[in-house]
Amino acid sequence: MKHHAIKDVNGLDQAMIDRINELARKSKTVGLTEEERTEQQRLRDAYRAAFRQSLIGTLEHTVIVDKSGKVLRRVADAHKKPAE
C-alpha cells in the first residue's frame, strides 16, 4: 500500500498517525518488511520531532505567575539559572 508523503512534518498530521498505528498493528501480527520497518522508523522520527516542536511552542507561550498575578518568568526560561 503506497502512502502520500507527509505534507506537514511540523504538525501532527492524522494520516501520519494512522499509518504509524497501522504499521504497529501489522508488526504485532504478521510482521513488517524491511521497507515497512524503515518507513515506520521514519514516521516515528517525524512524529517525535513534531511533538517536540509543539511542546516547545507551548512552553514558549507559558508563564509562571505568582499569587498576585505578577509574571515571574516564562516556563521556557525556567531551566536557566537566574542572573546574579
MDAnalysis code that builds the backbone (N, CA, C; Angstrom):
import MDAnalysis as mda
import numpy as np

u = mda.Universe.empty(252, n_residues=84, atom_resindex=np.repeat(np.arange(84), 3), trajectory=True)
u.add_TopologyAttr("name", ["N", "CA", "C"] * 84)
u.add_TopologyAttr("resid", np.arange(1, 85))
u.add_TopologyAttr("resname", ["MET", "LYS", "HIS", "HIS", "ALA", "ILE", "LYS", "ASP", "VAL", "ASN", "GLY", "LEU", "ASP", "GLN", "ALA", "MET", "ILE", "ASP", "ARG", "ILE", "ASN", "GLU", "LEU", "ALA", "ARG", "LYS", "SER", "LYS", "THR", "VAL", "GLY", "LEU", "THR", "GLU", "GLU", "GLU", "ARG", "THR", "GLU", "GLN", "GLN", "ARG", "LEU", "ARG", "ASP", "ALA", "TYR", "ARG", "ALA", "ALA", "PHE", "ARG", "GLN", "SER", "LEU", "ILE", "GLY", "THR", "LEU", "GLU", "HIS", "THR", "VAL", "ILE", "VAL", "ASP", "LYS", "SER", "GLY", "LYS", "VAL", "LEU", "ARG", "ARG", "VAL", "ALA", "ASP", "ALA", "HIS", "LYS", "LYS", "PRO", "ALA", "GLU"])
u.atoms.positions = np.array([
    [0.845, -1.175, 0.000],
    [0.000, 0.000, 0.000],
    [0.890, 1.237, 0.000],
    [0.802, 2.077, -0.981],
    [1.611, 3.278, -1.120],
    [0.908, 4.440, -0.438],
    [1.647, 5.200, 0.342],
    [1.071, 6.345, 1.044],
    [1.712, 7.627, 0.561],
    [0.960, 8.701, 0.630],
    [1.463, 10.005, 0.230],
    [2.498, 10.485, 1.237],
    [3.400, 11.298, 0.775],
    [4.412, 11.875, 1.651],
    [3.738, 12.755, 2.695],
    [4.376, 12.876, 3.822],
    [3.866, 13.727, 4.891],
    [3.973, 15.173, 4.440],
    [2.865, 15.885, 4.454],
    [2.842, 17.265, 3.975],
    [3.252, 18.249, 5.060],
    [2.979, 17.944, 6.309],
    [3.217, 18.888, 7.389],
    [3.970, 18.193, 8.512],
    [5.302, 18.139, 8.419],
    [6.079, 17.457, 9.448],
    [6.141, 18.245, 10.741],
    [5.747, 19.516, 10.732],
    [5.728, 20.302, 11.954],
    [4.412, 20.189, 12.703],
    [3.417, 19.578, 12.104],
    [2.134, 19.361, 12.757],
    [1.900, 17.874, 12.924],
    [0.929, 17.535, 13.687],
    [0.613, 16.131, 13.914],
    [-0.425, 15.696, 12.884],
    [0.049, 15.415, 11.696],
    [-0.787, 15.032, 10.565],
    [-1.513, 13.712, 10.871],
    [-2.834, 13.680, 10.752],
    [-3.620, 12.499, 11.097],
    [-3.275, 11.304, 10.217],
    [-2.999, 11.533, 8.947],
    [-2.623, 10.428, 8.059],
    [-1.327, 9.779, 8.537],
    [-0.401, 10.587, 9.038],
    [0.861, 10.066, 9.562],
    [0.603, 9.206, 10.803],
    [-0.232, 9.680, 11.689],
    [-0.553, 8.927, 12.905],
    [-1.266, 7.625, 12.552],
    [-2.195, 7.694, 11.618],
    [-2.906, 6.485, 11.186],
    [-1.943, 5.455, 10.614],
    [-0.983, 5.911, 9.809],
    [-0.020, 4.984, 9.209],
    [0.898, 4.394, 10.276],
    [1.334, 5.186, 11.241],
    [2.152, 4.673, 12.348],
    [1.390, 3.562, 13.068],
    [0.118, 3.804, 13.363],
    [-0.697, 2.809, 14.059],
    [-0.923, 1.565, 13.203],
    [-1.126, 1.761, 11.927],
    [-1.314, 0.631, 11.011],
    [-0.061, -0.253, 10.991],
    [1.099, 0.363, 10.896],
    [2.346, -0.404, 10.888],
    [2.596, -1.084, 12.228],
    [2.228, -0.419, 13.318],
    [2.399, -1.022, 14.647],
    [1.535, -2.273, 14.780],
    [0.290, -2.186, 14.329],
    [-0.593, -3.369, 14.383],
    [-0.046, -4.500, 13.515],
    [0.407, -4.140, 12.325],
    [0.924, -5.150, 11.411],
    [2.181, -5.804, 11.979],
    [3.034, -5.029, 12.624],
    [4.272, -5.596, 13.183],
    [3.967, -6.595, 14.297],
    [2.865, -6.391, 15.010],
    [2.483, -7.306, 16.093],
    [1.808, -8.566, 15.585],
    [1.277, -8.527, 14.375],
    [0.550, -9.684, 13.846],
    [1.398, -10.468, 12.846],
    [1.589, -9.938, 11.658],
    [2.290, -10.681, 10.601],
    [3.722, -10.233, 10.400],
    [4.124, -9.137, 11.004],
    [5.482, -8.630, 10.835],
    [5.569, -7.636, 9.693],
    [6.699, -6.944, 9.656],
    [6.910, -5.913, 8.656],
    [8.050, -6.296, 7.723],
    [7.958, -5.829, 6.490],
    [9.068, -5.987, 5.563],
    [10.143, -4.976, 5.958],
    [11.322, -5.131, 5.404],
    [12.397, -4.177, 5.689],
    [11.995, -2.767, 5.277],
    [11.321, -2.645, 4.145],
    [10.852, -1.334, 3.672],
    [9.858, -0.732, 4.662],
    [8.962, -1.554, 5.180],
    [7.974, -1.067, 6.142],
    [8.636, -0.681, 7.463],
    [9.653, -1.430, 7.909],
    [10.374, -1.065, 9.136],
    [11.061, 0.286, 8.966],
    [11.636, 0.504, 7.785],
    [12.280, 1.785, 7.501],
    [11.250, 2.902, 7.508],
    [10.106, 2.668, 6.871],
    [9.030, 3.659, 6.851],
    [8.538, 3.946, 8.265],
    [8.361, 2.885, 9.060],
    [7.885, 3.037, 10.435],
    [8.850, 3.913, 11.246],
    [10.144, 3.664, 11.101],
    [11.130, 4.448, 11.836],
    [11.123, 5.906, 11.388],
    [11.023, 6.133, 10.081],
    [10.976, 7.487, 9.537],
    [9.744, 8.238, 10.060],
    [8.595, 7.555, 10.056],
    [7.363, 8.174, 10.547],
    [7.438, 8.472, 12.040],
    [7.986, 7.531, 12.808],
    [8.122, 7.747, 14.250],
    [9.048, 8.920, 14.545],
    [10.154, 9.001, 13.803],
    [11.083, 10.120, 13.986],
    [10.400, 11.446, 13.669],
    [9.634, 11.481, 12.582],
    [8.911, 12.692, 12.197],
    [7.869, 13.053, 13.257],
    [7.181, 12.051, 13.794],
    [6.178, 12.287, 14.828],
    [6.827, 12.878, 16.077],
    [7.948, 12.273, 16.506],
    [8.641, 12.783, 17.695],
    [9.121, 14.215, 17.483],
    [9.646, 14.515, 16.300],
    [10.103, 15.875, 16.003],
    [8.933, 16.860, 16.057],
    [7.800, 16.462, 15.491],
    [6.605, 17.325, 15.504],
    [6.115, 17.525, 16.933],
    [6.139, 16.472, 17.728],
    [5.704, 16.570, 19.120],
    [6.610, 17.526, 19.892],
    [7.930, 17.384, 19.710],
    [8.874, 18.282, 20.389],
    [8.621, 19.738, 19.997],
    [8.434, 19.991, 18.695],
    [8.177, 21.358, 18.239],
    [6.900, 21.917, 18.862],
    [5.876, 21.099, 18.938],
    [4.612, 21.521, 19.532],
    [4.804, 21.847, 21.017],
    [5.541, 21.001, 21.719],
    [5.791, 21.218, 23.141],
    [6.603, 22.484, 23.361],
    [7.632, 22.684, 22.550],
    [8.448, 23.893, 22.663],
    [7.582, 25.128, 22.436],
    [6.724, 25.086, 21.425],
    [5.825, 26.208, 21.152],
    [4.912, 26.500, 22.329],
    [4.388, 25.452, 22.939],
    [3.527, 25.622, 24.112],
    [4.295, 26.237, 25.268],
    [5.485, 25.713, 25.538],
    [6.282, 26.210, 26.658],
    [6.738, 27.651, 26.443],
    [7.023, 28.020, 25.208],
    [7.456, 29.386, 24.929],
    [6.340, 30.401, 25.167],
    [5.103, 29.946, 25.210],
    [3.974, 30.853, 25.436],
    [3.316, 30.631, 26.792],
    [4.022, 29.945, 27.687],
    [3.509, 29.674, 29.025],
    [4.368, 30.444, 30.027],
    [3.717, 31.044, 31.008],
    [4.447, 31.823, 32.011],
    [4.127, 31.321, 33.411],
    [5.052, 31.588, 34.318],
    [4.844, 31.292, 35.736],
    [4.364, 32.586, 36.385],
    [3.244, 32.494, 37.090],
    [2.612, 33.667, 37.689],
    [2.497, 33.436, 39.192],
    [2.823, 34.469, 39.991],
    [2.659, 34.325, 41.442],
    [1.202, 34.562, 41.832],
    [0.903, 34.459, 43.120],
    [-0.479, 34.572, 43.587],
    [-1.104, 35.934, 43.301],
    [-0.277, 36.955, 43.215],
    [-0.816, 38.292, 42.957],
    [-1.040, 38.540, 41.461],
    [-0.601, 37.613, 40.643],
    [-0.781, 37.759, 39.204],
    [0.447, 38.293, 38.482],
    [1.502, 38.538, 39.239],
    [2.731, 39.047, 38.640],
    [3.424, 37.919, 37.869],
    [3.795, 38.208, 36.619],
    [4.506, 37.224, 35.809],
    [5.937, 37.142, 36.312],
    [6.337, 35.945, 36.741],
    [7.686, 35.762, 37.262],
    [8.680, 35.464, 36.140],
    [8.342, 34.512, 35.296],
    [9.182, 34.199, 34.137],
    [8.466, 33.213, 33.227],
    [8.955, 33.136, 32.024],
    [8.406, 32.187, 31.060],
    [8.865, 30.786, 31.438],
    [8.019, 29.806, 31.225],
    [8.367, 28.418, 31.531],
    [9.575, 27.986, 30.708],
    [9.650, 28.441, 29.455],
    [10.765, 28.066, 28.597],
    [12.099, 28.529, 29.186],
    [12.075, 29.576, 30.024],
    [13.285, 30.092, 30.656],
    [13.503, 29.487, 32.045],
    [12.596, 28.695, 32.537],
    [12.657, 28.196, 33.914],
    [13.889, 27.330, 34.170],
    [14.394, 26.672, 33.143],
    [15.551, 25.806, 33.321],
    [16.850, 26.591, 33.422],
    [16.823, 27.876, 33.033],
    [18.015, 28.712, 33.076],
    [18.239, 29.211, 34.487],
    [19.510, 29.388, 34.847],
    [19.835, 29.919, 36.166],
    [19.517, 31.414, 36.192],
    [18.985, 31.915, 37.317],
    [18.701, 33.346, 37.420],
    [19.988, 34.157, 37.328],
    [19.894, 35.362, 36.771],
    [21.065, 36.244, 36.682],
    [21.463, 36.665, 38.080],
    [22.756, 36.709, 38.312],
    [23.240, 37.107, 39.642],
    [23.689, 38.539, 39.677],
])
